[in-house]
Amino acid sequence: MPKIKTKSGTKKRFKVTSTGKVMMFASGKRHNLTKRTKKMKRSAKGPTVMAKSDSVIVKKYINMKLR
């Protein structure tokens, strides 16, 4: 059987911590920031921990063993 390739988009967007949690950045902070409210820009600041149900899908794309 051939090896399964990692999804390169997932590799760039998410990081897995040593405890197995998936860290992600909020969407909507790349461009067109003049349209966004100050509250939205503040709330999207910094990385956040992804929900456990969604992290299962991301780990499958990264080819990580599920815990």
C-alpha positions in Angstrom: 0.0 0.0 0.0 1.3 3.5 -0.8 1.7 6.1 1.9 -1.1 8.6 2.4 -0.1 12.2 1.6 -0.6 14.9 4.1 -3.0 17.7 3.0 -0.6 20.7 2.5 -3.2 23.3 3.3 -3.9 21.7 6.6 -0.2 21.5 7.4 0.0 25.3 7.0 -3.1 26.3 8.9 -3.0 24.2 12.0 -0.5 23.2 14.7 -0.9 20.2 17.1 0.3 20.7 20.6 2.2 18.1 22.6 -0.9 17.1 24.5 -2.7 16.5 21.1 -4.9 19.6 21.0 -5.2 21.5 17.7 -4.4 25.2 17.6 -5.9 27.4 14.9 -6.2 31.1 14.0 -9.6 32.8 13.6 -10.7 33.6 10.1 -11.1 37.1 8.6 -7.8 38.7 9.6 -5.9 38.6 6.3 -7.2 41.5 4.3 -10.0 44.1 4.0 -9.7 44.9 7.7 -11.2 48.3 7.3 -14.6 46.7 6.8 -14.3 44.7 10.1 -15.4 46.2 13.4 -12.9 46.7 16.2 -14.6 44.1 18.3 -14.3 41.5 15.6 -10.6 42.2 15.1 -9.9 42.0 18.8 -11.8 38.7 19.2 -9.9 37.1 16.3 -6.5 37.9 17.8 -4.1 35.1 18.7 -4.5 31.3 18.3 -7.3 29.4 19.9 -7.9 25.7 20.7 -10.1 23.9 18.2 -13.2 21.9 19.4 -12.5 18.2 19.9 -15.0 17.1 17.3 -13.4 19.2 14.6 -9.9 18.3 15.6 -10.5 14.7 14.8 -11.0 15.7 11.1 -7.9 17.9 11.1 -5.7 15.1 12.6 -6.9 12.7 9.9 -5.7 15.2 7.3 -2.3 15.5 9.0 -2.1 11.7 9.2 -1.7 11.8 13.0 -2.6 8.9 15.2 -5.9 9.7 17.0 -5.9 9.7 20.7 
